[in-house]
Amino acid sequence: MQKYKLLASSIFLIITLLVFGLQPAVTRAQGQLLDGKTFYGKIGEKGGKAYGNDEIIFSDGLFRSTDCDQYGFNSAKYTTVMDKNKINFSATTTSQTEGSIQWSGTLDGDNLTAIFFWHKKRKFWFDIKKNYWFKGKIKR
């Protein structure tokens, strides 16, 4: 009976290590699915027409929006998840003066679509909370 308990606990430990121990390696590999890709496209406020252009860059595990450079937003780590033949990503960029932007989007073939939420806290006035969109194609 003691052998079976030992065997059962050993099997449980092995399964736990396989399921949870390998997860960081999978996440790291998926985090690089978009590395080396650049997308050029239009941006606009949610529900509105395009008001400008943006270039989205994925490099060395970091996400960057060139349009947001002018506001002091940094490059940020991004994560990806495969969904059939599409790649979903998310990232949060920050600026010392302009708050944070939460990004999420999908690569489908050569087309990247994203939504992003800008939040800027203010001391003496209402916080700024705005939603935007990006639609672009891979830059060749």
Secondary structure by P-SEA (a helix, b strand, c coil): caaaaaaaaaaaaaaaaaaccaaaaaaaaaaaccccbbbbbccccccccccbbbbbbbcccbbbbcccccccccbbbbbbbbcccbbbbcbbbbbccbbbbbbbbbbccccccbbbbbbbbbccccbbbbbbbbbbcccc
